[in-house]
Amino acid sequence: MTDRRSKILIIDDIPANLRTLGTVLAKEFKLQIATSGAMGLDLAGQSPPDLILLDVMMPEMNGYETCRRLKDDPQLRKIPVIFVTALADDEDESTGLALGAADYITKPVRVEIARQRIRNLLEREDLRKEVEVYRDNLEQIAYYDPLTGVPNRRLLVDRLSQSMAHAQRSGRPLAICYFDLDGFKLVNDQLGHDAGDQLLMEITCRLQNLLRAGDTLARLGGDEFALLLGNLERDTECFDILERVLACIRTPVSIKNQSVSVSASIGVTLYPRDSTEAGNLLLHADQAMYQAKEAGKNCYCFHQPG
């Protein structure tokens, strides 16, 4: 069975100093011992513990420097640190807490009190992790499409604002593209909504592999999507990308042992040529998409003023 106990890393150049505390903690937690700051950093990096007990007076790298390096590491900075040391002056404790330590215990250690403080800190850490997961889940719901996992309309608008700011600084144009799938309703009607969902997920996966790093694919709802193509050297650079998108989408997909084919009608507008307002750009791309449908589908059309 998997050992689900919390793991505590003890960093002390003389582990015997914490023998009594360690004996008590071993009944409740998994313990790992490091005899130097460097060794402790290495062990923490390999397998991050849930909490670190850290001595201050160690050769080569003292506890304060070890703590500073832990807090400078993005992967380790959230691990709670408790100093366990013979340094009992207020100034020493203040130094430790200022470095980001969660607590400061002086030697000789009062074992039961130390154990309870460790328990309380680990309980708070468990609660922090639960809140972090909950916040991440809320963000996923708020900003990402639940079926395909790509950004939704809300995140698209946010990224469009960022992309416009970048385009303004770089002087390079930005293309905003709307498209939906020609023939998608027929797939839903003939094969069912599960087949339609499979088609949407397959096309999304293909497009993500096709697009450049920094481009954004968003699902707006149903079979309607949007693309942000940024950092273009010139307006016409997006032609090749759009042709690849059209070819990618019309490549047949096997669903329920049947070959399913759809195409796309794409409407394109350019920043800053067509507008410098995000709302207008999105409206122009939507209108141009319907121009593509009227032009025969399986094509793209650029916004034409008027």
Secondary structure, DSSP 8 states (H G I E B T S, - for coil): ----S-EEEEE-SSGGGGHHHHHHHTTTSEEEEESSHHHHHHHHHHS--SEEEE-S--SSS-HHHHHHHHHHSTTTTTS-EEEEES---HHHHHHHHHTT-SEEEESS--HHHHHHHHHHHHHHHHHHHHHHHHHHHHHHHHHB-TTT-SB-HHHHHHHHHHHHHHHHHHT--EEEEEEEEETHHHHHHHH-HHHHHHHHHHHHHHHHHHS-TT-EEEEEETTEEEEEE-S-SSGGGHHHHHHHHHHHHHS-EEETTEEE--EEEEEEEEETTT-S-HHHHHHHHHHHHHHHHHTTSSEEEE----
